[in-house]
Amino acid sequence: MVGNAVRQLGRFGQSIWLDEVGRDLVPSGGLERLIVADGLRGLISGPCAFEAAVVGCPLYDVEIRALSAQGRTPKAVYEGVCQTDLQAAADELRPTFEATSGQDGYVSLATDPRLARQTDAVVQEARRLWASLERPNALINVVATAQGPMALQQLIAEGINVNVTLLFSLSRYRQVAEAYIAGLEERAASGLPLAPVASVVSFFVSRIDALVDARLEGQAAQGGEQAALAETVRGSIGIACAKLVHQAQLRAFSSVRFRRLAALGARPQRMLWVSSGTQDPPDGDVKYMEALIGPGTVHAVGLGALAAYRDQGQPQGRLEKGLAAARAALGRLPRLGIIIDDVTRLLEDEGVERACRAFDHSVQVVGERAQILGAEIHCVI
């Protein structure tokens, strides 16, 4: 597919993963078509993605009824249907996993977001989900709260693959990179192999712009110099943050400390760009995909973004360009009354709350559906 812009991203060292799930994705051949046509190399999931998939979809009814009949709680039933989807996707992506020697071909499953600030509870949950999935090409999501790096270090030391998710800030990224490397060092000190262990860091891009731009509206309304200054940074801060986080990633994984681990088979923790849709029509549908193309990275997008990029994409390596402009844009924020650390802290809190709402809603809907299906069984009998 010479003209497929999505597939061409591989020439620049970037892997495309899907940020969408659904019961019919594998049986319909949809995932296979994406792998063949677009060179898709992975899939991530989270509470919001599964809420969109499960709520109101009758395709889950057979399994909901079967799992409920086993006496499982609504949470356990919800967890079971999620795992079924991801096991099927993992099996579909297994040839990619093997062909890339474990570089790609992964699926990710979220831990309960209500545990995001409880290190021990997250570690225990991740162990349980990892064992339940029984797939070497699985990643377990760990939220990048203050407690996330501690959980990450423990899980990496145990050989459990991790997707560190809901990352927004450079300072938190540095903690995550340190924890990943420290986990590998613990594993190496125990004489355990490093090569099978994998991790990605999911950096949420467009949410930064959404919050910053909302605050800039007040500056724009004032007119004059402040309005002009606000316009120079509108819609640019998410990409600026991503570029600087990527620079920190390059430094962390080119260090002497990590090179010692690489000699033992360790692989770098990869940056994964997510939440790259834009609600601002002037920005276009492919703004973030175009800006964040770079080697050794992953971009996870939904089906709509994939379709838009096939039609509109103009792949070029842009991630390591414009670094001075990125620093300058961030440097202007204090003059506009915006402290980026306050922004990213709020986004982290909102991200956890949003995931908890999606998780609770999905479990509630599954429980209600199980009751309805149970009543239907009783009527039939």
N, C-alpha and C positions, 0 to 999 in steps of 0.2 A: 504494500500500500504506500507507494512513493509519495502520493499527495496528502497523506494523513498527517496533519500537524501534531496530533497527539503522539503517534508512533515516533515521529521525528525527535521528540524530546529525549529519547534514549541516546541519540547521538551526542547530546550535551551532558550525558552522565546522570540524568534525572529519571527516576522511576515514578510511574503513575500508579497510584492505588485508588481503590474505590471507597468513597465515604458514604456508603449506602448499603442497606441490607433488605432482605425480603424473603418470604417463604418460597416464592417462585423463581428466585434469581438463578439457582442452579438447575432445578428440574426443567425449566423452560429453555435451557441452553443459553440464557442471557449472559451469564458470567463467562462461559466458554467463548462466546462471540466477542466479548470485550478483550479477552486474552489474545485471541487470534487477530482481530482487526486493529485494536489500539495498542497492543503490547502491554495490557494491564498486568501489573505484577504483585498485587496485594489488595487487602481489604481491611478497613478499620471499622469498628462499631463502638457505640456508646449508648447510654440510656436514651438520649434524644433520638438517635437513629432507630433504635428498637421501638420506641414509642410510636414513631411514624409508621413503622412496619406492622406492628402487632395490633394496635388499636383499630378496630373496625374491619379487620381482615379475616374473612371466614376460613381462609386456607389453614389457619392455625387450630381450627376447632377440633379436628380429629385427635391431634396430639394433646391439646388441653384436656379433652375428655378422658383420654387414656391415662394421662399422668394424674389427673384428679381422682380417677377411680382407684389409683394406688394409695390414696390417702395423703398425698403431698399437700403442703401448704401452698397458698397462692404464689408466694415468693419462689418456692421450689419449682412450681409449674412454670412460671415465667422464666426462671433460670434455665429450665430444661428445654423450652422451645428456642431460646436464644442459642444454647449450645448446639442444638440440632442444626440450626442454620449455619453456624460457624464451622462445625465439623464437616458439613457438606462442602462449604466453600474452601476449607483447608485442603480437603481431598482433591478438589478441582485445581487448586493452586500448587499441589505437591510437585508436579513435574517442573514448574517454575522454580520452586525451592531447591530441587535437586540440580537443575541445570545451572543455577546461579551459585551453587555451593553454599546455600544458606544466606545469600545476600538479600534475596527477595522471596516472594511466595508466601507471605505471612497473612494471618488474620488476627484480629485483636478482640478480646472480650473484657468488658469492664468489671471491676470489683464494685461492690455496693457503694455508691457515692456518699452514703450516710456515714461511712467509716473513714472518710478522706482525711480526717485529722486525728486518727487513732492508729499509730504506727503498728503496734502488735496485732490489732484486729485486721488491718489491711494485709499484713504479711500472712496471717493465717488464712484469710479469704483467698489470697492469691495462690497459696499452696493448694488449697482445695480445688479451685477452678482449674489450675494447671493439670492436676491429676485427673480431673473429670474430663477435660478435653482430649487428653491422650493424643496430642498431635505435636510433633517437634517443630512445626511451622506455626505455632500459636504464640501470641504475645498477650500478656495480662496487663490491663490498663491500671496504672497507679497515678492518682491525681497529684499534681505538682504543688501541693500545699507545703507549709513549712515542715510537715512530717514526711512528705513524699520522699525526699532524698534518703532518709534513714531506712525507709522500707525498701527503696530501690537497692541500696547497698546490700542489705540482707538477702534479697531475692537473687541478685546477680551472683553473690557468693554461693548460693545454693544451685545455680544453674537454671534459674527460671527466667525466661525471656520477658522483657518488660517494655511496654509503651508508656512513657511518662507523658501524661496528657494534661490539658488545660494549663499550658505554660504561656506566660505573657511577658516575663521580665528577664532582663539580662542578669540581674543579681541572682534570681532563682535558677537560671540556667547554669551559672557557675557552680552552684551547690549540687545540681543534678550531675554535671560532668564529673565533679570531684567524687560524688558517691558511686558513680558507675565505675570509675577507675579504681577506687578503693575496694569495691566489691570484687573486681577482677583480681586485685592483688591478694585479697583474702583467699580467693579460690586457688590462685597459683601457689600460695604458701601451704595450702593443704594438699598440693600435688594433684589437683583436679584439672581436667582439660578445659582450655579457654575457648577453643574453636567453636563449640556448639552454641555458645552464649551470644544472644543478640538483643539489641535494644534500639528504640527510636525515641525521639523527643518531639511531641506534637505541639508545635507553636501556633497559636491561634492569632491570625493576622488581622482580619477585617473587623473583629470586635474592638480592637484598639482604635481604629479609625472611627468606628461608629460612636464611641464614647467621647473621644477627643473632639471630633467634628461637632458633636452636639454642644460641647462647651464653647467651641469657637463661634457658634451662632450669636452668642451674646456680644462678643467682641465685634463681629461684623455689623451688628445693629448700631454700634456706637459711631461708625463711620471714621473717617480720618486715617491717621497712621496706624492705629490699632487694627482697623478693619483690613488695611492693606497688608499688614504683617500676618494677620490671621489667614488671609487668602494664600499666602506663600506656603503655609504648612497644611492646609486643608487636604485631607485624603492622602497624606504622605507619611504619616507617623507609623502606621502599621508596617509598611515596607521598610522604613528606616530602622525600626527596632529589629525586624527580621534580619536585615543585612548585618547589623552589628552583633546580633546573637550568633550568626553564622561565622563571623570573624573570630569570636570567642571559641566556637567549636573547632575551627581550624587550628587555633593556638593550642587548645587542650590536647588534641589528638596528633599533633606534630611534636609534642614535648618528648624529652628524653625519657621521662617517666613512662609515658604510654608506649614508646617504641620498644622498651624492654618487654612489655606485655605483648605487643604485636609479634615480637620474635618467638613468643610461645604460642602464637595462633590467635590472639585476641583480635577482634574486629572493632573498628570505631563505632561509637554510638552515632546514628545518623539523624540529621534534622529532617523532620516531616512537617511540611506546611499544611495547615488545615484551616477551615473557616475562611475560605478565600472568596466567597460570594460577595457581591456588592449590591447594595440597595440604591445606589446613586447612578441613575441612567447615564449621565455624562461620562462616568468612569468606564463604561462598557462592561461586557460580560467576562472579559478575560484579563482584566487589569492585573490581578495578583499572580495569575499563572504566568503571564509574560515577564513580570518583574523578578520572579524568584527562581528562574531557571539556572541551575548550577550543578556541577559534578558532585556525586556522592550524596545527593539529597533525594527526598521523596515528596511528592505533592499528592495529597488525597483529596479527591473532588467527587461531587455527585454526578449523576447521569446528565443533568442539564448542563453543567459546566463542561463535561466531556464533549457533548454535542456542540456547544458554542465554540470550543477550542478547535474542533475539527474544521469548522467553517471559517473561523476568524483568526486562528493562531498564526503567529509569525515567530517561530522558535529562534532564539538567540541566547547565548550565555550572558545574562545580565546581572546575576546575583552579586558578583564581585566588582561591579561597576558602580559609580556614584556614591562611594563611601564618604567622601568629603561632604557632599550634599546631604547625606543622611545625618551625619553628625551636626551639620549646621541647622537642619530642621529641628532636631531634638534640642539644640541649644537655644532656639527661639522660644520654646514653650514657657520657660519661667517668666519671660517678658509679657506673656499672655495670661499669666496667672495660673498656669497648668504645671503641676509637678508630676512627672511621668510615673514615679514610684507610687504616688497616690492612685493614679489611673490603673496601674497594673494590679495593685492590691484590691481595688474595688472589683476589677474584672475577675480576679481569682475567686472572690467571695460570691459574685453573681454567677460565675460558671458552676461552682459547686451547688449553689441553690437551684439553678436551672436543671442540673443533672438529677438532683434529688427529687424535684417535682416530676420530672419525666419518669424516673424510676418508680416513684410512689403511684403515679397515675397508671403506669403500665401494669404494675402488680394488682392494683385495684380492679382494673378492667379485666384482667385475666381471671381474678377471683370471681367477679360477677358473671363472666362468661361461663366459667366452670359450673356455677350454680344453675344457670339457665340450661346448659347442656345436660347436667345431672337431672334436672326436672324433666327434660325431654326424654331421657332414658327411662325414668320412672313411669312416664305416661305410656311409652311404648311397651314396657314390660307389663 
